[in-house]
Amino acid sequence: MDRMFRVLSFWTGIFAVMFYLGHMHTTSLLFLGQTGFFLLLSYLKLTERMYIYIFGAYLTVFFAGFTYWTTFMMVPGVGE
């Protein structure tokens, strides 16, 4: 299970680089933070159950934040 967190770290790192190259610096820093978080977790040698609990908590926070952002912060009609 720790290898899967390294895979998540790899892909969030790739996204961080791509966002940086696309001049989206705030998003790049967000993904860089996620990369460090996943990489740190991958070397803690936790039990598989604990990795699942941490990933479930991560998804809960992400979905709550994403729902808040899309409901209250995004302006309808922008980008048309």
PyMOL commands that set and color helices and strands:
alter all, ss='L'
color gray80, all
select helices_A, chain A and resi 2-21+25-42+48-73
alter helices_A, ss='H'
color red, helices_A
deselect
rebuild
show_as cartoon
